[in-house]
Amino acid sequence: MSSVSISNKLLELLNGHNIQMQLSVPQLVEKVLNRKEGVLTSSGAVRAETGKYTGRSPKDKFIVDEPSTRDKIDWGSVNTPISSEAFDRLYNKVIDHLKEKDEIFVFNGFAGADSKSRMPIRVVNEYAWHNLFVHQLFIRPTEEEARSHEAEFSVISAPTFLADPKVDGTNSETFIIVSFERRTVLIGGTEYAGEMKKSIFSVMNYMLPEKDILPMHCSANVGLEGDVALFFGLSGTGKTTLSADPNRRLIGDDEHGWSSNGVFNIEGGCYAKCINLSEEKEPQIFNAIRFGSVLENVMLDPKSRVADYDDTTLTENTRAAYPLQAIDNIVEPSIAGHPNTIIFLTADAFGVLPPISRLTKEQAMYHFLSGYTSKLAGTERGITSPQATFSTCFGSPFLPLPATKYAEMLGKKISEHNVQVFLVNTGWTGGEYGVGSRMKLSYTRAMVQAALEGELTNVETVKDDIFGLSVPIHVPGVPDDVLQPNKTWLDQEAYKKKAQELSSKFQENFKKFANVKEEIAELGGPLK
């Protein structure tokens, strides 16, 4: 099927009797409740359940193998090919499935806050609550923009359509398929709304580098004097907590682009984890969950409809989606200048990485490619051995292009704009997990503040004997001994053994980057 045929079939659907186009938030909330897709909580948010899938389905993701993109995609376990014929068959089935529904919901908006590089998108939803979700997560057009909107990419989501793997060439009933030639993301068999958000991010990770814009999986904020900071980090590293600073305005929570003009948010909202959420710990997130917001898989009191954020009956991956405007301290529009400081966050459960290190450009590229943190699985059952986890560029599931492409772009921008880069360990000190203790948040905040205010730019440092990192010998508000990991361990031999174990894991992981420049591998990583 040609791209023209694809467009015609979609146009036929969009002109159908069942299309609900660009509904407002109150209209969508009414639809959700009338269709019994969700319920209203005590705070006014809509709460829905995602059924069988409470998170992404990475093994069900595909990219269509097409002539124009075949030689650009980094094919492998993350980017799995599927044929054009398989995509076309599924596309026809999904469109026919949606035509039979009483109502279909369409949102037209944008990905990218910078008007010079944003991408007009269209999202077609079987569920009203999914349409409310994308209305809050992506950038909403003005009335004038809505009238002239022409989508460059479409997402078509049909949760109740189940694929037949034997016929359709999928791995299961679920599928998330991107076709760059047809400018379409096709989603079926899953009710998890996050697939739509991350699909568009994956598309932007392909499209933006063609415009010499670096896409980044990070949060960003700006200080009172206009200084910009980026925070990269995997789950559990403290990215949301540390970027939510009352003295700095939030640019965005999760996805950004870095162009020749500066940094811009790709989204128009936040998709925050809710597990153990409280007003005391995370007041911004807690108070943003109000009318128009969407809660996923959060348990409620059946009578009062008060959310119980500590209840993990359905999943630990409970989520809230809300627009950026639900937070007071934001930048509008979500655009700022070039970064002054980049913070890489890692939660090292081995307890051997320094709590803060100043990185050279080569080290920044190395640790960007590595994307290291520690995963602590089953701690309630007494498992105390941490699992080292490496997520390339802090976002490996969403990178269609070779990782070195993004790292080279980062290195170039660091040089061009003289950016200071720091590696901050929010994990363990004084021993590994089960022996030592978690780094005090007050210490981490003091270190991050010192980095952002330029206090660590010219301070005296000492080189770590194993990881080759430049560690400040003094940071205001932090005991000097805490800055040197070996000084916090009682057993020096145990420290060396554990540090060398982690060093080996870094080196083993980095072997997969066969085409990386030699100086990055030699100067960026642990000492050999």
N, C-alpha and C positions, 0 to 999 in steps of 0.2 A: 504494500500500500504506500502510495506517495505521500509527501508532506501535505500536498494540496488536498488529497483525499482525507487525511487525518483532520485537517482544518475544517473541511466541509462537514464531516461527521460531527465534530464538536459544535460547529455553528448550528447545525440542525438540532442538536440537543439544547443549546442555549436559547433557541427560538421556540422551544416547546412550551406547552401549556402549564407545565409543572415548575417552571423556573421562578425562584424567589431571588431577585437581583438586589444586591447591596442593601440588605436590611440594616436598620439601626440596631444599636445594642438593646434598647427596650423591646423592639420587635423580635429580635432573636431570643431574648430571655423568655418572652411569651411563647414562642414556638417550642423552645426546649421543654417548658412546663406542660404545654398543651399536648405535645407528642410523647410526654412521659419519658423523655431521654435523660432527665435529671431532676433534681429538687433544689429548692431555694434554701440556703443556710441562714442562720441567725444574723450573719453580717451582710446578707444580701447577695452573696456570691452564688453562682450556679455550681452544683456538685454533680459530677457524673462518674460512672464506673467504666473502665475500659475492658472489662471481661477477661478473656484468656490471657491477653498480652498486656502486661503492666509496664513494659519498657520496649526499647527498640528491638528489632529482629535482624541483627546484622547478617545472619546466614541466609536471609531472604531478600537481600539487596542485590540488584543487578544494574549494569550499565549496558545499553544496547551496543553491540559490536557493529560500528558503522564506518564506512570508508573515510569520512572526513575527520574522525576522532581516533581511529584505530591505533595510530602510531603515537598518539599523545598520552593516552591513558596508561596509568601504572597498574597493569593487570596483575591480579594475584588473589589472595584470600579475601582482601577487602573489596577490591573492584573486580567483581565476577562478571564475565561476559554472558549475554543472552542474545539470541539471533533476532534480526529485524522481523522475521516471519513470526516468531513466538510473541514478540511485542504486539505486532499488528493483530494477531488473533485475540489476544487478551484485551487489547484496546477496543475492538469491536464488541466483544462480549460485555465489557464494563459499560460502554455507552448504551448498549441495548438494555442492560440491567437498570441503569439509571433512568432511562426513558419510561420504564414501567412504574416508577415511584410516584406517589402523590405529589411530593414536593422535593425539589432540589435547590440547594442554596449556593449562591455565587458571590464571591468577594473579589473585587478589583482593588489592588493596592500596589505597594512598591517594596522592594528590598533594596536598602541603601538610603541613608539620610541625605547624602550629597546629591543634589539635583543633577550634577554633571555626569555622574556615573551610576545612578540608581537604575534598577531593572524593574519595569512594570510587570507585575505578575497577576495571574488569575487563579483562584482556587475554587474548584467545584466540589461541593460536599453533599453526601447523602444525609448526613446528620446536621441538625441545626446547631448543636453544641460544638461541633467541629468548626462550623463557620464562625461562631462566636469566638472560638479559640484563635483562629487566624486573624479575625478582625482586631483582636487585642495584641497579637504577637507581631504582626507586620505593620508597615507604615500606611496609615489611612490617608486617602486622597482628600483634597478639598473638593467642594462641589464642582468647581471649574475643572479641576484635574480629572474628576470622575467622568465628566462629559466627553473629554478627549482621550480617555485612557485606551491604549492599545497594548495588550499583553504581549510580552516577549517570551514568557514562559508560563505554562499552565500546570497546575497540580490537580489531578482528578482522583478523588478519594471515595472508594466504595467499600466500606467495612464489611457489609454483609455479603459481598460477592466473594466466593471461595474458589480459588484455582484448583484445577485437577493436575497435580504434578506430572502424571503420566502423559497427559494430553498437552499441557501448557508449558512444559519444560522448566517448571519451578521446583524448588526443594520441598515446598509444603503448600498448604492452602493460601499462605500469605505471600505477598510480593510487594516490593518497592522497586520500581524500575525507572531509570532515567534514560530518556532518549534525547541526546543533544541535537541531532538533526531535526527531529520532530518537535523540539522545544517543549517536551512534555514529561511530567513525572506521573506515573500510574501507580496507585496504591490500592491494595485490596486485602481482605482477610484479617485486618487488624483494626482495632478501635483506638489504639494508642495515638493520641494527637501529636506527640512529639515527632512522629515520622514525617509529618508535613514540614515542621520547622527545620529539621535537620536535612531534609531533602533539598530545600531551597539553599541552605548553607553549603551543601555539597555542590550544587549548581554554581553558586557564587565562587566557590573555590576553584572551579574550572574557568569561569568567565572573567573574573577580575584580573588574573595575571596577564591575560591577553591585552588588557589596558594598562599594564605596568602598575597594577594596584595589588598590594599584598593583603590577602584575606587572612584573618587571624581569629582563633578561638580564644578570646580573652575578654576580660572586663577592662573598662577605661574610665578614668575620672580626671578632673582638672582642678588645680588649686586656685587660691584667691588671686594669684598673680598671673594666671593663665598657663602655668606649667602643667604639662600633660603626662600622665602615668598609665602604663599598661600592666595588667596583672594576668599572667598565664599560670594555669594550674589545673590539675585533674581533681576529681571529686575527693573531698576530705582534706584538701590542702589549705583551706581558709580563704579562697579567692573572693567569695561573696562578702565574707566578714571584713576582710582587710580593705576591699575596694569601697565599702560603704563607710565613708569617713565624713563626719558632720562638718568638717572644715574644707571638704572638697566636693564639687558637684559631679554627679554621675553622668557620664556620656552614654554608657550602655553596660549591660550586665554580662554579655556572652559572646557576641559576634561583631567583629569590626573589620573595616578596610583601612589601609594606609596608602594614600595616594600622594601625588606630588604636592597637593594642597594641605595635607595633614590627615587626621584620623576622623572616621565617621562610623556611626553605628549602622549595622546592616538591618537591625530590627526596629520595631516601634514599641516593644514591650519586653517583659521579663518572664521567664519560665523557671520559677524558683522551686527548689526542693522544700518540702514542708515537714519532713520528719523531725519531731521534737521541737517544732517551731513554737516560740513564745514571744509575747510582746516585750518582755525584758531583754531577751537575747537578740532578737531581730525585729526591732520596732518598725522599720521601714516596710519589710515584707508583710509583717502581721497586719499593719494598718492599711496596706494596699489591697488586701483581700476584702473587697466590698462589692457593691452592686456592679455587675458587668464582668467581674473576675470569674475565672473558671477554676474549680478545684477538681483534681483527678484522684480518685480512689482514696480520698480522705474519709475516715469513719465519722459519723455524726451521731449525736444523741437523738434517738428516734422521735422524741417529743419536742425538745427545745431546738433541735437542729444546730446545736453548738458543735463546732468541729473539735474532734479529739486528735490532735496532731501527734500524740504519742502512740496511738493505736496503729499497729502494723498488720492488722488482720488481712488486708488485701495485698499489701506490698510495703516495703520500706521506701519505694520510689514514689511516694506521694508528691504531687506537684500542684503549683498554683500558677496560673497565667493571668497577667494583668498589664495594662498599658503603662508606659513610662510615666505618664502624667499622673498616675496614682501615687507617685513618689514626689515629695516636695523639692528635694535638693538635686535638681537635674539641669542639664544643659539643653536648651531648646533653640533651634533644632539640634539634634545630636551630632554636632560637628565641632571639632577643635583643631588646634595646630599640630605640629609634629611633636612626637613624644620627647620629653626630656629624660625620662627614666623608664626602664623596663624591669619588672620584677618577675622572675621565674620562681614559682612556689613548688616546693616538694615536701611531702610528709615522710621523712626517712625513718622507718621503724627499726632500722639497724642501729640508729643512734650515732652514726659516724660522720655524717656530712656537717660542715660548719653551719651555725645558725644564720650566718650571712657571709657572702663572698662577693667580691667585685670581679666581674668577668671581662676578659678581653673580647674583641670581636670574634676571634676563633673559638674561644670557650663558649660564647653566647650561641654561636651556630651549632656547636657540638651538643650543648645541653638542650637547645631547641629541637634538634633532630632526635635526641634521646627521649625527652619528655618523661623523665623518671619520677615515680613516686612509689609508695609501698601500699599494697592492698592487705588489709587485715581481715581474713575470712574466719568466721566462726569463733570469735573471741569468747563468746559466752560458754562455749564448750571446752575452753581451756587450751585452745591451739595458740601457742605463743610464737611460732615461727613465721615471720612476715614473708610475704611474697612480693618480690621486686616486680614492678609493672612499668613497662615502657610504652608510651603512646606518642608516636612520632608527631612532632610539632604540636604537642598537647591536643591532638585532635585527629588521630590516624583514621578513624572510621569515616571521615568526611573529606578525604584528600584524593581527588581523581588523578591528579598529576603526580609525578615522582616527587618525593619529599625534598630532595636536594634543590628542586626549583624554588620552593618556598624558603628554604634556608639561605640560598644565595640571594634572594630578594631581601631577606631580613638583614643579612650581612652588609649588603650595599646601602641600605637605608640607615643602619647604625653608623656607618662611616660618613655618609653624606650629612647627617644631622647631629653628629657627635653625641650620640645617645649613651647614657650611663646604664649599664646592665648589671643586675645583681641576682644571685641565686640565694633564696631564703628558705631555710629548712624549718618548717613548722612542726616537724616530727619529734623524735625522741632525743633526750640528752642524758648523759650519765650512765648509759647502757642501752641495750636494745630493748624492744618492746617486751614487757614482762619483768624487766630488771630496772631500767631507768624510768624517767618520767617524761611526760609530754612537755615540750617547750612552753613556758609561760606566755600567755597571749600578750601580757603587758610588755614582756621583753621583745616579742616579735613586732608589736606596734611601735615600740621605741626605735627598733632597727629600721623598719620601713619608713618611719617618719624622718629619721636621720638621712636615709638614702634619698628620699624625695626632696628634702630641703638642701641637698648638696653638701651635707656635712661629711660625707664619706668619700668625696671625690679625690681629695689630696691627703687623706690620713695615712699614717704609717701602717703597713700591712706585713704579715708574715705568710710565707708560702706553706700550704699544707703538704706534708711529706708524701702523702699517698695520692691525693686527688689533684695536686698542682694548683689549687685555688688560692687566690690572694685574700687573706682574712684580716680584717681590721683588728688592731690590737686594743682599740678602745671605741666604744659607742656609748654616748650619753644615756644613762638610765639602765644600762646592762652591766652586770658584773664581768670584769675582764676575763675571768676563768671560764665563764660560760661560752665565750666566743671561740675557745680552742677545745674541740671535742675530746681530745686525748686527756686534757686536764680534768674533765668531768668524770672520767672512768676510774674506778679504784683498781681494776685489773688491766694493766697496760698491755699484756700479752693478748688478753681477750679482745681488747680494742683493736690491736693490729690485725688479728686474725679476721675479725668481723669487717674491718675496713677493706682489707685485701679481698675478702669475699665479694663485697659490693663492687669494688674496682673491677674485678674479673667479670662480673655481670654486665657492667657498662661496656667493657671491651668486647665481650661476646655479642652483645646486642648490636654494637656499632658495625660489626662485620657485614650486616645486611646492606649497608650503604656503600656499595662497590664503587660508585662513580664519584664519591665525595673527594674534594681536593685534599691532597696529602697533608697540607699544613693544618687543616681542620682536625683530622684524625690524630695528627702528631702533637699539635699544640693545644688542642681543645679539651682532651680527655684526661683521665687519670694517668699518673706517671707510670711508665713501664719499667 
